Amino acid sequence: MLCSLWLLVAPCVAHDWPAFRGGAEGAISKATGVPVTWSDSTNLVWKLDLPGPGSSSPVVRGNIAYVTCYTGYGVSTSNPGDPASLVRHLLAVDLKSGKKLWQADVAAKGPDDNYRGYISEHGYSSSTPTVDEQAVYAFFGKSGLYAFDQQGKKLWQADCGSESDPRGWGSAASPLLVGDLVVVNASSESRSILAFDKRTGKQVWKAEGGNLALSFGTPAVANGPDGVANLLIAAPGEIWALNPKTGKLVWFAPLRARGNISPSVVTGGGQAYVTGGFESKGTTALSLGGKAAPAGGRMVWEVGASSYVPTPLLHDGKLFWVNEMGAVTVVDTATGKTLHDGKLPLADRGGRSRPVYASLVLAGGNLYCQTRREGVFVLSATSRPEVLHHNKLADDGDFSATPAPVEGGLLLRSSRALHLVGAVK
């Protein structure tokens, strides 16, 4: 079986969740039996304590889950420690038993960004790995892109740069498999999008631009109605469409969202959707395809509502998101009309925190919204989403990672542990 997006994306198995937001699945899972209720005493299959914190999401191929974390520096806010002691870890976990199969450790190559500001919010393992039949690929910022085989042996490492973004916020984007290439948004490290041969780690192309300095989203790839492949990355005030094989610019267009762009580009139905920006926020829909823009321009619509951190989800002709403040928005993708503007029933924190970092996922016809400290809300995937269930585990860590649906279960990752809820078949 091949994933969607024609032959651009690596082959995958049904029900796998091989990349951030499921990769080509666009945060929509085909898994069945994903639970809607759970607690520490009900439907908790297993819990695995992790060596250290992290905000990266778990990914799954076959019966193995993969997740990254870090130790040695920045674990404690009161005493960050020595930056030279920073180590990232990639763990392989048996999905049925929750037992750790192996752990690969990567020491920091040089001084990383200081533990302060937003880095204290998300840490040094924020990039979700991606996996295929050949390897697991993990991006560790200034320490580079790594490939490991299924037994945890390092296959290769590639440098992605050693710079810092202007605000010192660190890496966030996740690697993307596009055919035989691994594509990385190394905006913080080298103001560039990089593509590497997935077998050797050799750099194949590099697309540079100073405006990438505040681009933190994971690239997306899609074919336009004319069959032209677009590799999409959003930057402050503009979106680029690159040729995924060469890195050459196919087209670019202006965006309403300016300032830093954190959510990833969402694609579907011949259109791309971009949200984000600070302080100039907004969401834009654009038509995909070749260099020739449609009559009237590439922009289809723009609205002022936006999501600053979580990436929206496209389903049934509607764009859904729960933004960082817990606002629930639904927009009609054909017209840009706002169908719903609501809010999760979250504790009042006086606007001092952002209670949602994870992106929505869809499984079994339900939307799953992971909050950082108030559990998971299961919502109806309708024009006016309703809260169907609210589930919370006793883990008092930070749940910034996007959940990973699996057959019969749901993987939830906190800064302390990896949990499987449900009943894996």
Helices and strands as residue ranges (DSSP letters): G 20-25, E 44-49, E 59-61, E 64-71, G 83-85, E 87-94, E 100-107, H 119-122, E 130-131, E 136-139, G 141-143, E 145-148, E 154-158, E 176-178, E 181-186, H 187-190, E 192-197, E 203-208, G 210-214, E 220-223, E 229-235, E 238-242, E 249-254, E 266-268, E 271-276, E 282-287, E 299-303, E 313-315, E 318-322, E 327-332, E 338-343, E 361-363, E 366-370, E 376-380, E 387-391, E 404-406, E 409-413, E 417-422
